[in-house]
Amino acid sequence: MSAKKPEREFIARNRRAYFDYAIEETFEAGIALTGTEVRSLREGGGQLTDTFALVRGGEVWLHGLHIKPYSHGNRANTEPDRKRKLLLHKKQIRYLESKVSRAGMALVPLSLYFSDAGLVKVELALAHGKKTYDKRDSMADRDSKRDIERALKERNR
């Protein structure tokens, strides 16, 4: 009998990224946070909209991540929209840097979650932007899947 793997405890998801970008690869990265930021995230205070990552000086930085100030944090609270360092292996950083500079790819965070050990992790995607016609294709695919599911549901009643 196998034990079921526990579901990730998501803090925030970037659903818009799947619509705006074609995802090539995903990476799991740690994130350097202060104690009050982690407590705020445990209260559900994270937002990933308009967030992106950049490689600068051999480090990966996350821009635009909004973490609301911790309710009991007083002066220990940091600025909610500051840039935060992502923790990756040097080999991964060099790989990402080469892909982003050469191929015109973007680093887009997909989700922010707590790992099994209670650490905050970011799922980072190497992606390229979709054109308008690609977005229309994905909307049409989604609509057709919804229609098929609806028809199967009606048939099984």
VMD Tcl script that builds the backbone (N, CA, C; Angstrom):
set m [mol new atoms 471]
animate dup $m
set s [atomselect $m all]
$s set {name element resname resid chain x y z} {
  {N N MET 1 A 0.849 -1.176 0.000}
  {CA C MET 1 A 0.000 0.000 0.000}
  {C C MET 1 A 0.890 1.233 0.000}
  {N N SER 2 A 0.718 2.125 -0.968}
  {CA C SER 2 A 1.571 3.312 -1.064}
  {C C SER 2 A 0.885 4.512 -0.418}
  {N N ALA 3 A 1.715 5.333 0.211}
  {CA C ALA 3 A 1.184 6.538 0.847}
  {C C ALA 3 A 0.978 7.608 -0.211}
  {N N LYS 4 A -0.131 8.316 -0.130}
  {CA C LYS 4 A -0.425 9.360 -1.094}
  {C C LYS 4 A 0.408 10.590 -0.763}
  {N N LYS 5 A 1.044 11.155 -1.782}
  {CA C LYS 5 A 1.876 12.340 -1.589}
  {C C LYS 5 A 0.973 13.528 -1.258}
  {N N PRO 6 A 1.323 14.317 -0.219}
  {CA C PRO 6 A 0.462 15.436 0.152}
  {C C PRO 6 A 0.446 16.515 -0.933}
  {N N GLU 7 A -0.681 17.157 -1.066}
  {CA C GLU 7 A -0.860 18.224 -2.035}
  {C C GLU 7 A -0.097 19.467 -1.583}
  {N N ARG 8 A 0.469 20.207 -2.533}
  {CA C ARG 8 A 1.188 21.436 -2.201}
  {C C ARG 8 A 0.238 22.460 -1.621}
  {N N GLU 9 A 0.743 23.220 -0.651}
  {CA C GLU 9 A -0.047 24.297 -0.059}
  {C C GLU 9 A 0.286 25.583 -0.800}
  {N N PHE 10 A -0.530 25.921 -1.804}
  {CA C PHE 10 A -0.262 27.080 -2.639}
  {C C PHE 10 A -0.595 28.370 -1.905}
  {N N ILE 11 A 0.282 29.340 -2.060}
  {CA C ILE 11 A 0.061 30.675 -1.508}
  {C C ILE 11 A -0.586 31.540 -2.577}
  {N N ALA 12 A 0.009 31.501 -3.785}
  {CA C ALA 12 A -0.509 32.284 -4.909}
  {C C ALA 12 A -0.170 31.563 -6.206}
  {N N ARG 13 A -1.017 31.770 -7.213}
  {CA C ARG 13 A -0.790 31.202 -8.534}
  {C C ARG 13 A -0.910 32.312 -9.568}
  {N N ASN 14 A -0.166 32.176 -10.638}
  {CA C ASN 14 A -0.210 33.132 -11.735}
  {C C ASN 14 A -0.903 32.457 -12.909}
  {N N ARG 15 A -2.218 32.465 -12.904}
  {CA C ARG 15 A -2.984 31.782 -13.939}
  {C C ARG 15 A -2.846 32.484 -15.288}
  {N N ARG 16 A -2.631 33.782 -15.235}
  {CA C ARG 16 A -2.503 34.571 -16.457}
  {C C ARG 16 A -1.266 34.151 -17.267}
  {N N ALA 17 A -0.241 33.632 -16.588}
  {CA C ALA 17 A 0.993 33.237 -17.263}
  {C C ALA 17 A 0.737 32.144 -18.285}
  {N N TYR 18 A -0.158 31.211 -18.003}
  {CA C TYR 18 A -0.450 30.126 -18.927}
  {C C TYR 18 A -1.156 30.642 -20.184}
  {N N PHE 19 A -1.850 31.757 -20.055}
  {CA C PHE 19 A -2.551 32.338 -21.194}
  {C C PHE 19 A -1.615 33.205 -22.028}
  {N N ASP 20 A -0.729 33.959 -21.387}
  {CA C ASP 20 A 0.148 34.893 -22.083}
  {C C ASP 20 A 1.443 34.279 -22.590}
  {N N TYR 21 A 1.869 33.140 -22.029}
  {CA C TYR 21 A 3.152 32.553 -22.375}
  {C C TYR 21 A 3.012 31.080 -22.739}
  {N N ALA 22 A 3.903 30.639 -23.616}
  {CA C ALA 22 A 4.036 29.210 -23.921}
  {C C ALA 22 A 5.173 28.691 -23.033}
  {N N ILE 23 A 4.860 27.819 -22.104}
  {CA C ILE 23 A 5.807 27.339 -21.099}
  {C C ILE 23 A 6.706 26.267 -21.722}
  {N N GLU 24 A 8.014 26.464 -21.626}
  {CA C GLU 24 A 8.978 25.498 -22.158}
  {C C GLU 24 A 9.478 24.565 -21.052}
  {N N GLU 25 A 9.998 25.133 -19.966}
  {CA C GLU 25 A 10.553 24.363 -18.854}
  {C C GLU 25 A 10.152 25.027 -17.545}
  {N N THR 26 A 10.114 24.233 -16.479}
  {CA C THR 26 A 9.850 24.802 -15.159}
  {C C THR 26 A 10.985 24.437 -14.203}
  {N N PHE 27 A 11.213 25.321 -13.246}
  {CA C PHE 27 A 12.239 25.138 -12.225}
  {C C PHE 27 A 11.642 25.464 -10.874}
  {N N GLU 28 A 12.160 24.798 -9.844}
  {CA C GLU 28 A 11.758 25.109 -8.476}
  {C C GLU 28 A 12.889 25.909 -7.846}
  {N N ALA 29 A 12.555 27.067 -7.302}
  {CA C ALA 29 A 13.566 27.935 -6.710}
  {C C ALA 29 A 13.147 28.330 -5.306}
  {N N GLY 30 A 14.131 28.442 -4.434}
  {CA C GLY 30 A 13.875 29.002 -3.115}
  {C C GLY 30 A 13.830 30.514 -3.238}
  {N N ILE 31 A 13.405 31.188 -2.197}
  {CA C ILE 31 A 13.326 32.638 -2.225}
  {C C ILE 31 A 13.815 33.180 -0.888}
  {N N ALA 32 A 14.627 34.217 -0.931}
  {CA C ALA 32 A 15.174 34.819 0.289}
  {C C ALA 32 A 14.159 35.797 0.852}
  {N N LEU 33 A 13.617 35.475 2.015}
  {CA C LEU 33 A 12.589 36.305 2.663}
  {C C LEU 33 A 12.983 36.596 4.099}
  {N N THR 34 A 12.357 37.626 4.663}
  {CA C THR 34 A 12.521 37.902 6.091}
  {C C THR 34 A 11.445 37.151 6.862}
  {N N GLY 35 A 11.566 37.102 8.170}
  {CA C GLY 35 A 10.616 36.362 8.997}
  {C C GLY 35 A 9.203 36.890 8.925}
  {N N THR 36 A 9.049 38.215 8.891}
  {CA C THR 36 A 7.698 38.774 8.835}
  {C C THR 36 A 7.048 38.513 7.483}
  {N N GLU 37 A 7.856 38.402 6.431}
  {CA C GLU 37 A 7.289 38.098 5.113}
  {C C GLU 37 A 6.745 36.672 5.087}
  {N N VAL 38 A 7.459 35.738 5.700}
  {CA C VAL 38 A 6.983 34.349 5.749}
  {C C VAL 38 A 5.700 34.267 6.568}
  {N N ARG 39 A 5.652 34.974 7.668}
  {CA C ARG 39 A 4.432 34.980 8.495}
  {C C ARG 39 A 3.256 35.574 7.730}
  {N N SER 40 A 3.529 36.626 6.968}
  {CA C SER 40 A 2.475 37.235 6.162}
  {C C SER 40 A 1.983 36.269 5.092}
  {N N LEU 41 A 2.905 35.515 4.495}
  {CA C LEU 41 A 2.504 34.526 3.494}
  {C C LEU 41 A 1.679 33.417 4.118}
  {N N ARG 42 A 1.978 33.049 5.354}
  {CA C ARG 42 A 1.167 32.040 6.053}
  {C C ARG 42 A -0.259 32.548 6.285}
  {N N GLU 43 A -0.402 33.869 6.394}
  {CA C GLU 43 A -1.738 34.468 6.512}
  {C C GLU 43 A -2.421 34.614 5.153}
  {N N GLY 44 A -1.700 34.274 4.072}
  {CA C GLY 44 A -2.268 34.368 2.725}
  {C C GLY 44 A -2.045 35.718 2.082}
  {N N GLY 45 A -0.932 36.372 2.365}
  {CA C GLY 45 A -0.704 37.727 1.882}
  {C C GLY 45 A 0.220 37.859 0.707}
  {N N GLY 46 A 0.184 36.965 -0.266}
  {CA C GLY 46 A 1.059 37.059 -1.428}
  {C C GLY 46 A 0.280 37.241 -2.712}
  {N N GLN 47 A 0.869 37.980 -3.675}
  {CA C GLN 47 A 0.197 38.235 -4.936}
  {C C GLN 47 A 1.217 38.192 -6.067}
  {N N LEU 48 A 0.984 37.371 -7.090}
  {CA C LEU 48 A 1.933 37.154 -8.179}
  {C C LEU 48 A 1.604 37.879 -9.476}
  {N N THR 49 A 0.564 38.698 -9.508}
  {CA C THR 49 A 0.218 39.362 -10.758}
  {C C THR 49 A 1.309 40.351 -11.136}
  {N N ASP 50 A 1.629 40.418 -12.419}
  {CA C ASP 50 A 2.667 41.305 -12.973}
  {C C ASP 50 A 4.042 41.048 -12.367}
  {N N THR 51 A 4.336 39.808 -12.042}
  {CA C THR 51 A 5.631 39.449 -11.470}
  {C C THR 51 A 6.510 38.833 -12.558}
  {N N PHE 52 A 7.791 39.158 -12.526}
  {CA C PHE 52 A 8.741 38.608 -13.488}
  {C C PHE 52 A 10.086 38.447 -12.817}
  {N N ALA 53 A 10.958 37.661 -13.432}
  {CA C ALA 53 A 12.291 37.421 -12.890}
  {C C ALA 53 A 13.340 37.866 -13.897}
  {N N LEU 54 A 14.457 38.387 -13.387}
  {CA C LEU 54 A 15.576 38.819 -14.209}
  {C C LEU 54 A 16.866 38.212 -13.684}
  {N N VAL 55 A 17.798 37.931 -14.601}
  {CA C VAL 55 A 19.121 37.450 -14.213}
  {C C VAL 55 A 20.059 38.653 -14.283}
  {N N ARG 56 A 20.634 39.033 -13.132}
  {CA C ARG 56 A 21.542 40.174 -13.055}
  {C C ARG 56 A 22.757 39.795 -12.213}
  {N N GLY 57 A 23.938 39.890 -12.792}
  {CA C GLY 57 A 25.167 39.652 -12.049}
  {C C GLY 57 A 25.297 38.246 -11.483}
  {N N GLY 58 A 24.845 37.252 -12.225}
  {CA C GLY 58 A 24.943 35.879 -11.767}
  {C C GLY 58 A 23.927 35.507 -10.698}
  {N N GLU 59 A 22.904 36.340 -10.509}
  {CA C GLU 59 A 21.833 36.064 -9.542}
  {C C GLU 59 A 20.491 36.274 -10.224}
  {N N VAL 60 A 19.488 35.585 -9.732}
  {CA C VAL 60 A 18.135 35.728 -10.273}
  {C C VAL 60 A 17.306 36.516 -9.266}
  {N N TRP 61 A 16.668 37.585 -9.747}
  {CA C TRP 61 A 15.874 38.463 -8.890}
  {C C TRP 61 A 14.418 38.433 -9.330}
  {N N LEU 62 A 13.523 38.417 -8.354}
  {CA C LEU 62 A 12.084 38.408 -8.604}
  {C C LEU 62 A 11.558 39.825 -8.377}
  {N N HIS 63 A 10.971 40.405 -9.410}
  {CA C HIS 63 A 10.443 41.762 -9.347}
  {C C HIS 63 A 8.918 41.734 -9.342}
  {N N GLY 64 A 8.311 42.612 -8.591}
  {CA C GLY 64 A 6.861 42.770 -8.627}
  {C C GLY 64 A 6.077 41.857 -7.708}
  {N N LEU 65 A 6.731 40.999 -6.937}
  {CA C LEU 65 A 6.011 40.141 -5.993}
  {C C LEU 65 A 5.539 41.001 -4.829}
  {N N HIS 66 A 4.233 41.035 -4.626}
  {CA C HIS 66 A 3.677 41.845 -3.537}
  {C C HIS 66 A 3.366 40.940 -2.347}
  {N N ILE 67 A 4.018 41.212 -1.221}
  {CA C ILE 67 A 3.727 40.522 0.030}
  {C C ILE 67 A 3.263 41.583 1.011}
  {N N LYS 68 A 1.995 41.512 1.397}
  {CA C LYS 68 A 1.460 42.554 2.265}
  {C C LYS 68 A 2.175 42.529 3.617}
  {N N PRO 69 A 2.267 43.679 4.279}
  {CA C PRO 69 A 2.939 43.734 5.588}
  {C C PRO 69 A 2.242 42.835 6.605}
  {N N TYR 70 A 3.047 42.185 7.445}
  {CA C TYR 70 A 2.528 41.293 8.477}
  {C C TYR 70 A 1.734 42.106 9.494}
  {N N SER 71 A 0.592 41.595 9.908}
  {CA C SER 71 A -0.313 42.340 10.780}
  {C C SER 71 A 0.312 42.682 12.134}
  {N N HIS 72 A 1.205 41.826 12.654}
  {CA C HIS 72 A 1.837 42.093 13.953}
  {C C HIS 72 A 3.319 42.410 13.790}
  {N N GLY 73 A 3.719 42.909 12.630}
  {CA C GLY 73 A 5.133 43.060 12.322}
  {C C GLY 73 A 5.774 44.354 12.761}
  {N N ASN 74 A 5.041 45.380 13.076}
  {CA C ASN 74 A 5.493 46.737 13.390}
  {C C ASN 74 A 6.698 47.149 12.546}
  {N N ARG 75 A 7.816 47.536 13.137}
  {CA C ARG 75 A 8.937 48.063 12.352}
  {C C ARG 75 A 9.771 46.964 11.674}
  {N N ALA 76 A 9.516 45.712 11.985}
  {CA C ALA 76 A 10.245 44.612 11.351}
  {C C ALA 76 A 9.733 44.337 9.937}
  {N N ASN 77 A 8.588 44.923 9.565}
  {CA C ASN 77 A 8.053 44.736 8.220}
  {C C ASN 77 A 8.955 45.393 7.187}
  {N N THR 78 A 9.080 44.747 6.034}
  {CA C THR 78 A 9.864 45.305 4.938}
  {C C THR 78 A 8.920 45.895 3.895}
  {N N GLU 79 A 9.500 46.512 2.889}
  {CA C GLU 79 A 8.704 47.097 1.820}
  {C C GLU 79 A 7.962 45.987 1.068}
  {N N PRO 80 A 6.665 46.129 0.833}
  {CA C PRO 80 A 5.876 45.045 0.230}
  {C C PRO 80 A 6.285 44.671 -1.195}
  {N N ASP 81 A 6.791 45.627 -1.987}
  {CA C ASP 81 A 7.082 45.367 -3.390}
  {C C ASP 81 A 8.574 45.342 -3.714}
  {N N ARG 82 A 9.416 45.079 -2.732}
  {CA C ARG 82 A 10.861 45.066 -2.992}
  {C C ARG 82 A 11.233 43.869 -3.864}
  {N N LYS 83 A 12.396 43.959 -4.534}
  {CA C LYS 83 A 12.832 42.806 -5.330}
  {C C LYS 83 A 13.461 41.783 -4.392}
  {N N ARG 84 A 13.232 40.507 -4.717}
  {CA C ARG 84 A 13.684 39.425 -3.851}
  {C C ARG 84 A 14.574 38.464 -4.625}
  {N N LYS 85 A 15.585 37.947 -3.954}
  {CA C LYS 85 A 16.545 37.055 -4.583}
  {C C LYS 85 A 15.996 35.634 -4.623}
  {N N LEU 86 A 16.142 34.990 -5.782}
  {CA C LEU 86 A 15.760 33.594 -5.920}
  {C C LEU 86 A 16.996 32.728 -5.739}
  {N N LEU 87 A 16.821 31.591 -5.096}
  {CA C LEU 87 A 17.927 30.703 -4.766}
  {C C LEU 87 A 17.934 29.514 -5.714}
  {N N LEU 88 A 18.926 29.510 -6.610}
  {CA C LEU 88 A 19.101 28.444 -7.588}
  {C C LEU 88 A 20.572 28.052 -7.620}
  {N N HIS 89 A 20.860 26.878 -8.184}
  {CA C HIS 89 A 22.245 26.458 -8.362}
  {C C HIS 89 A 22.890 27.309 -9.459}
  {N N LYS 90 A 24.200 27.500 -9.375}
  {CA C LYS 90 A 24.915 28.306 -10.370}
  {C C LYS 90 A 24.734 27.760 -11.778}
  {N N LYS 91 A 24.735 26.443 -11.896}
  {CA C LYS 91 A 24.564 25.808 -13.198}
  {C C LYS 91 A 23.193 26.160 -13.786}
  {N N GLN 92 A 22.169 26.146 -12.941}
  {CA C GLN 92 A 20.827 26.514 -13.397}
  {C C GLN 92 A 20.776 27.984 -13.799}
  {N N ILE 93 A 21.423 28.850 -13.017}
  {CA C ILE 93 A 21.413 30.283 -13.316}
  {C C ILE 93 A 22.097 30.551 -14.653}
  {N N ARG 94 A 23.237 29.897 -14.895}
  {CA C ARG 94 A 23.930 30.075 -16.175}
  {C C ARG 94 A 23.067 29.578 -17.341}
  {N N TYR 95 A 22.387 28.455 -17.135}
  {CA C TYR 95 A 21.502 27.911 -18.166}
  {C C TYR 95 A 20.372 28.898 -18.474}
  {N N LEU 96 A 19.737 29.413 -17.422}
  {CA C LEU 96 A 18.645 30.368 -17.604}
  {C C LEU 96 A 19.134 31.649 -18.283}
  {N N GLU 97 A 20.301 32.113 -17.870}
  {CA C GLU 97 A 20.850 33.338 -18.444}
  {C C GLU 97 A 21.113 33.169 -19.942}
  {N N SER 98 A 21.651 32.016 -20.328}
  {CA C SER 98 A 21.927 31.789 -21.753}
  {C C SER 98 A 20.632 31.706 -22.560}
  {N N LYS 99 A 19.620 31.040 -22.019}
  {CA C LYS 99 A 18.346 30.907 -22.722}
  {C C LYS 99 A 17.646 32.263 -22.870}
  {N N VAL 100 A 17.645 33.054 -21.794}
  {CA C VAL 100 A 16.949 34.334 -21.813}
  {C C VAL 100 A 17.644 35.313 -22.759}
  {N N SER 101 A 18.985 35.327 -22.754}
  {CA C SER 101 A 19.699 36.287 -23.597}
  {C C SER 101 A 19.664 35.909 -25.077}
  {N N ARG 102 A 19.787 34.641 -25.400}
  {CA C ARG 102 A 19.865 34.211 -26.790}
  {C C ARG 102 A 18.509 34.007 -27.438}
  {N N ALA 103 A 17.673 33.257 -26.816}
  {CA C ALA 103 A 16.452 32.789 -27.472}
  {C C ALA 103 A 15.251 33.713 -27.281}
  {N N GLY 104 A 15.396 34.821 -26.585}
  {CA C GLY 104 A 14.263 35.712 -26.379}
  {C C GLY 104 A 13.206 35.135 -25.464}
  {N N MET 105 A 13.641 34.373 -24.497}
  {CA C MET 105 A 12.714 33.762 -23.549}
  {C C MET 105 A 12.518 34.699 -22.349}
  {N N ALA 106 A 11.525 34.407 -21.533}
  {CA C ALA 106 A 11.245 35.180 -20.325}
  {C C ALA 106 A 11.180 34.225 -19.138}
  {N N LEU 107 A 11.515 34.743 -17.960}
  {CA C LEU 107 A 11.381 33.980 -16.712}
  {C C LEU 107 A 10.113 34.453 -16.017}
  {N N VAL 108 A 9.156 33.555 -15.923}
  {CA C VAL 108 A 7.851 33.902 -15.378}
  {C C VAL 108 A 7.545 33.013 -14.187}
  {N N PRO 109 A 7.232 33.588 -13.017}
  {CA C PRO 109 A 6.825 32.752 -11.886}
  {C C PRO 109 A 5.395 32.243 -12.086}
  {N N LEU 110 A 5.209 30.949 -11.885}
  {CA C LEU 110 A 3.892 30.345 -12.053}
  {C C LEU 110 A 3.135 30.227 -10.742}
  {N N SER 111 A 3.854 29.871 -9.673}
  {CA C SER 111 A 3.182 29.717 -8.392}
  {C C SER 111 A 4.156 29.948 -7.243}
  {N N LEU 112 A 3.586 30.246 -6.108}
  {CA C LEU 112 A 4.316 30.458 -4.857}
  {C C LEU 112 A 3.673 29.507 -3.859}
  {N N TYR 113 A 4.484 28.662 -3.205}
  {CA C TYR 113 A 3.911 27.644 -2.335}
  {C C TYR 113 A 4.873 27.277 -1.214}
  {N N PHE 114 A 4.350 26.550 -0.228}
  {CA C PHE 114 A 5.157 26.023 0.870}
  {C C PHE 114 A 5.562 24.592 0.526}
  {N N SER 115 A 6.852 24.278 0.697}
  {CA C SER 115 A 7.320 22.914 0.460}
  {C C SER 115 A 6.927 22.032 1.644}
  {N N ASP 116 A 7.249 20.746 1.551}
  {CA C ASP 116 A 6.948 19.814 2.638}
  {C C ASP 116 A 7.679 20.206 3.916}
  {N N ALA 117 A 8.861 20.812 3.771}
  {CA C ALA 117 A 9.655 21.227 4.932}
  {C C ALA 117 A 9.220 22.586 5.477}
  {N N GLY 118 A 8.205 23.205 4.871}
  {CA C GLY 118 A 7.717 24.488 5.348}
  {C C GLY 118 A 8.447 25.682 4.760}
  {N N LEU 119 A 9.263 25.455 3.719}
  {CA C LEU 119 A 9.989 26.543 3.084}
  {C C LEU 119 A 9.158 27.133 1.950}
  {N N VAL 120 A 9.332 28.427 1.694}
  {CA C VAL 120 A 8.614 29.074 0.604}
  {C C VAL 120 A 9.379 28.819 -0.685}
  {N N LYS 121 A 8.692 28.313 -1.688}
  {CA C LYS 121 A 9.290 28.005 -2.986}
  {C C LYS 121 A 8.523 28.722 -4.088}
  {N N VAL 122 A 9.237 28.974 -5.195}
  {CA C VAL 122 A 8.641 29.595 -6.374}
  {C C VAL 122 A 8.803 28.635 -7.539}
  {N N GLU 123 A 7.728 28.381 -8.262}
  {CA C GLU 123 A 7.826 27.606 -9.488}
  {C C GLU 123 A 8.054 28.601 -10.619}
  {N N LEU 124 A 9.237 28.543 -11.197}
  {CA C LEU 124 A 9.677 29.497 -12.204}
  {C C LEU 124 A 9.649 28.827 -13.568}
  {N N ALA 125 A 9.109 29.506 -14.570}
  {CA C ALA 125 A 9.002 28.925 -15.906}
  {C C ALA 125 A 9.865 29.691 -16.888}
  {N N LEU 126 A 10.481 28.943 -17.760}
  {CA C LEU 126 A 11.195 29.502 -18.897}
  {C C LEU 126 A 10.184 29.470 -20.036}
  {N N ALA 127 A 9.783 30.639 -20.522}
  {CA C ALA 127 A 8.669 30.699 -21.468}
  {C C ALA 127 A 8.926 31.762 -22.533}
  {N N HIS 128 A 8.163 31.676 -23.608}
  {CA C HIS 128 A 8.177 32.754 -24.593}
  {C C HIS 128 A 6.750 33.226 -24.801}
  {N N GLY 129 A 6.611 34.510 -25.116}
  {CA C GLY 129 A 5.289 35.120 -25.232}
  {C C GLY 129 A 4.499 34.574 -26.402}
  {N N LYS 130 A 3.214 34.431 -26.194}
  {CA C LYS 130 A 2.328 33.972 -27.258}
  {C C LYS 130 A 1.891 35.163 -28.105}
  {N N LYS 131 A 1.665 34.903 -29.357}
  {CA C LYS 131 A 1.094 35.909 -30.250}
  {C C LYS 131 A -0.422 35.888 -30.065}
  {N N THR 132 A -1.096 36.893 -30.621}
  {CA C THR 132 A -2.546 37.000 -30.462}
  {C C THR 132 A -3.266 35.783 -31.033}
  {N N TYR 133 A -2.795 35.296 -32.183}
  {CA C TYR 133 A -3.470 34.141 -32.785}
  {C C TYR 133 A -3.253 32.882 -31.953}
  {N N ASP 134 A -2.101 32.776 -31.259}
  {CA C ASP 134 A -1.893 31.632 -30.364}
  {C C ASP 134 A -2.874 31.670 -29.203}
  {N N LYS 135 A -3.131 32.873 -28.695}
  {CA C LYS 135 A -4.080 33.016 -27.588}
  {C C LYS 135 A -5.474 32.623 -28.039}
  {N N ARG 136 A -5.826 33.009 -29.267}
  {CA C ARG 136 A -7.147 32.625 -29.791}
  {C C ARG 136 A -7.247 31.115 -29.941}
  {N N ASP 137 A -6.160 30.476 -30.359}
  {CA C ASP 137 A -6.151 29.017 -30.486}
  {C C ASP 137 A -6.355 28.350 -29.135}
  {N N SER 138 A -5.651 28.856 -28.096}
  {CA C SER 138 A -5.802 28.241 -26.776}
  {C C SER 138 A -7.204 28.494 -26.208}
  {N N MET 139 A -7.805 29.646 -26.524}
  {CA C MET 139 A -9.180 29.897 -26.087}
  {C C MET 139 A -10.136 28.931 -26.787}
  {N N ALA 140 A -9.919 28.695 -28.081}
  {CA C ALA 140 A -10.780 27.771 -28.840}
  {C C ALA 140 A -10.626 26.345 -28.312}
  {N N ASP 141 A -9.392 25.943 -28.006}
  {CA C ASP 141 A -9.170 24.611 -27.434}
  {C C ASP 141 A -9.891 24.453 -26.105}
  {N N ARG 142 A -9.784 25.466 -25.259}
  {CA C ARG 142 A -10.429 25.425 -23.951}
  {C C ARG 142 A -11.949 25.345 -24.099}
  {N N ASP 143 A -12.505 26.128 -25.047}
  {CA C ASP 143 A -13.953 26.091 -25.270}
  {C C ASP 143 A -14.411 24.732 -25.780}
  {N N SER 144 A -13.639 24.139 -26.701}
  {CA C SER 144 A -14.041 22.836 -27.239}
  {C C SER 144 A -13.960 21.751 -26.160}
  {N N LYS 145 A -12.936 21.808 -25.314}
  {CA C LYS 145 A -12.839 20.844 -24.213}
  {C C LYS 145 A -14.019 20.985 -23.261}
  {N N ARG 146 A -14.406 22.218 -22.985}
  {CA C ARG 146 A -15.549 22.462 -22.105}
  {C C ARG 146 A -16.826 21.907 -22.717}
  {N N ASP 147 A -17.006 22.093 -24.035}
  {CA C ASP 147 A -18.192 21.565 -24.710}
  {C C ASP 147 A -18.221 20.040 -24.694}
  {N N ILE 148 A -17.062 19.426 -24.899}
  {CA C ILE 148 A -16.984 17.959 -24.862}
  {C C ILE 148 A -17.323 17.447 -23.472}
  {N N GLU 149 A -16.760 18.076 -22.446}
  {CA C GLU 149 A -17.058 17.670 -21.056}
  {C C GLU 149 A -18.547 17.816 -20.760}
  {N N ARG 150 A -19.146 18.906 -21.234}
  {CA C ARG 150 A -20.569 19.151 -21.004}
  {C C ARG 150 A -21.409 18.085 -21.699}
  {N N ALA 151 A -21.033 17.726 -22.942}
  {CA C ALA 151 A -21.780 16.712 -23.686}
  {C C ALA 151 A -21.657 15.343 -23.015}
  {N N LEU 152 A -20.466 14.993 -22.545}
  {CA C LEU 152 A -20.284 13.717 -21.859}
  {C C LEU 152 A -21.071 13.677 -20.551}
  {N N LYS 153 A -21.118 14.787 -19.863}
  {CA C LYS 153 A -21.864 14.854 -18.608}
  {C C LYS 153 A -23.356 14.656 -18.867}
  {N N GLU 154 A -23.861 15.295 -19.936}
  {CA C GLU 154 A -25.277 15.144 -20.297}
  {C C GLU 154 A -25.586 13.701 -20.700}
  {N N ARG 155 A -24.642 13.090 -21.397}
  {CA C ARG 155 A -24.854 11.727 -21.879}
  {C C ARG 155 A -24.899 10.716 -20.725}
  {N N ASN 156 A -24.104 10.966 -19.695}
  {CA C ASN 156 A -24.036 10.042 -18.572}
  {C C ASN 156 A -25.172 10.222 -17.570}
  {N N ARG 157 A -26.029 11.174 -17.755}
  {CA C ARG 157 A -27.141 11.374 -16.811}
  {C C ARG 157 A -28.228 10.382 -16.997}
}
mol reanalyze $m
mol bondsrecalc $m
mol representation Tube
mol addrep $m
